[in-house]
Each structure stands twice: as structure tokens, then as C-alpha cells.
Amino acid sequence: MPLQFHRSLGEMEIWSASSAGFSFVISFGSPGGPGFHGRTGYLASWRPLYKNQAAIKIGGSPFRTLAEAEGACRSTIEHLAPR
């Protein structure tokens, strides 16, 4: 299942992608400065696209790099989506 992430908001570091009925979001957080506050790193989460359900944090978050967060999302969809 290919996931093509795109930056959702220009000023905040948020990327999103969807595939096979699932939505994935990656956001960057840090203790200070603009954007989300918390531990420094890239937080990845997923949820079903067509259900009103809260997002589920992907294990290992926050990740040190965007590439690591994207890889975790790709691994997660491999487990979620039927083949």
C-alpha cells in the first residue's frame, strides 16, 4: 500500500497521507517554539478514514526523523490493510 505524504499546513510541520481506508498523520513537536509542544520528534498516528474514531499513536513515536516516522506508517499499513 503506497503512502504519499504531503505537507498539510504551511506554517506547522504536519504531513498526511491516506490509503486503503486509513489516514496517517505525522506532526513535529518540541518543548518550545511554534507548533505542537511535547517531546522533540515526529509523532505518527493513524485512524480509519470512514469511522469517527480517535487517532492511534504508532509505537516508537516520537521518531528522530521524518523518514523514520514515514517508515513506521508504511509498516503499520502493511499490518492493517488486507492484501
N, C-alpha and C positions, 0 to 999 in steps of 0.2 A: 504494500500500500504506500504509494509515494505521498509524502507530505511536503508541500511547498510553503515555507514560512514567508510571510510578508510583514513588514512593519506596519502596525495598525494606527499608531499615533505618532505624529512627527516629533513632538517635544519629549514624550516619555518613551522609555525603552520597553516597548511591548510588541511582541510578534505573535501572529496567529496563523493557524492552518487547520484545514478540515479534510477528512477523507473517511469513506466507509461508514458514515453516520456518526463520526466522533469529531469533537472540536478540541484542539490543543492550543494552549496559550503559554508563552514564555514571557516573563517580566523580570526586569533587573531591579534589585533593591540594594540599598546601602543604609547605614545608620544615619547619615546626614545628607544634606543636599536635596535637589529636586527629585520628584518621583516617589516610589514606594520606599518606606523605611523598614528596616529589619536587618537581618544578617546580609552581608555583602555577597552577591552572587545572582545567578539566574534561576528563578523559581519556575518549574514546569508543572503544568496541571492539565487534566483532561476531563471531559464530560460528554455524555451522549448529546448529539445535536438536537434531537427531536423530543427530548424529555426535559421537563422543568426540574432539573436536579443540580445540586451544588457540585462545583468542581472538585476533583480529587487530586491531591498533590502527588506527583511522581516521586517515588523513593529516590533518595540521593540528593534531592533539592535542598539548598541551593547549590548549583553547579558553578565551577570556576569560570567556564567559558560558555559562550552561546553554542558553539559546536557540540559540547558535551550535553547540553540541555536538549538540543535538536536530536542527538543520537538516542537519548533516553526516551524521547517522544516516539521515535521510529521503532524502538524496541517494544514500547508499550503497545503501539497499534498492531504489531505483529501478534501479540498475545490476545488482543481484544477482537480483532476483525476475523470473521470466518474466511477460510481460504476456498 
